[in-house]
Amino acid sequence: MFRTCLVNRLVWLSGTFAIFVSSGICMRKALGLLSFCYVFSYAGVITGALLSASLNLTAWIFAVIAGMFLYIGLAEMVSESQA
């Protein structure tokens, strides 16, 4: 299971890196941007896990995540329909 997740992450990482480099960002800055994104991504995972385990906030966390998911999806659809 761990190998599958790791290989999946490496594919996404290399794809994002290729997009950064092809858009004109130098390799060093692209690696810095990827590192920045992944550090904060893992910090968010750890924070969410600690909050859900230590406090009884699971219902609130699910509500916020579902709201953000719907908002981002609907905002993307509205911006595409206006174009």
C-alpha positions in Angstrom: 0.0 0.0 0.0 2.8 2.4 0.9 4.6 1.7 -2.3 1.5 2.4 -4.4 0.9 5.8 -2.6 4.6 6.7 -3.0 4.7 5.9 -6.7 1.4 7.9 -7.2 2.9 10.9 -5.4 6.1 10.7 -7.5 4.1 10.8 -10.7 2.1 13.8 -9.6 5.4 15.5 -8.4 7.1 15.0 -11.7 4.1 16.2 -13.6 3.9 19.4 -11.5 7.6 19.9 -11.9 7.4 19.5 -15.6 4.6 22.1 -15.8 6.6 24.6 -13.8 9.7 24.1 -15.9 7.8 24.3 -19.2 6.2 27.5 -18.1 9.6 29.2 -17.8 10.4 28.8 -14.1 14.0 27.8 -13.5 14.6 24.3 -12.0 15.8 25.6 -8.6 12.7 27.8 -8.2 10.4 25.0 -9.3 11.9 22.7 -6.7 11.5 25.4 -4.1 7.8 25.9 -5.0 7.2 22.1 -4.8 8.9 21.9 -1.5 6.9 24.8 -0.1 3.6 23.2 -1.3 4.4 19.8 0.1 5.7 21.0 3.5 2.4 22.9 4.0 0.4 20.0 2.7 1.9 17.6 5.2 1.5 20.3 8.0 -2.2 20.4 7.2 -2.5 16.7 7.3 -0.8 16.5 10.7 -2.9 19.5 12.0 -6.1 17.9 10.9 -5.2 14.5 12.4 -4.3 16.1 15.7 -7.4 18.2 15.9 -9.7 15.3 15.0 -8.0 13.0 17.5 -7.6 15.3 20.5 -10.9 17.3 20.2 -14.3 16.2 19.3 -14.4 18.3 16.1 -14.8 15.6 13.5 -18.3 16.7 12.4 -17.1 20.3 12.1 -14.0 19.3 10.1 -16.1 17.3 7.7 -18.5 20.2 7.3 -15.8 22.7 6.5 -14.1 20.3 4.1 -17.4 19.6 2.3 -18.2 23.3 2.1 -14.8 24.1 0.6 -15.1 21.2 -1.9 -18.4 22.5 -3.1 -17.4 26.1 -3.2 -14.2 25.4 -5.2 -16.1 23.2 -7.6 -19.0 25.6 -8.1 -16.7 28.6 -8.5 -14.7 26.8 -11.2 -17.9 25.9 -13.0 -19.2 29.5 -12.9 -15.9 30.9 -14.2 -16.0 28.5 -17.1 -19.6 29.2 -18.0 -19.0 33.0 -18.1 -16.1 32.6 -20.6 
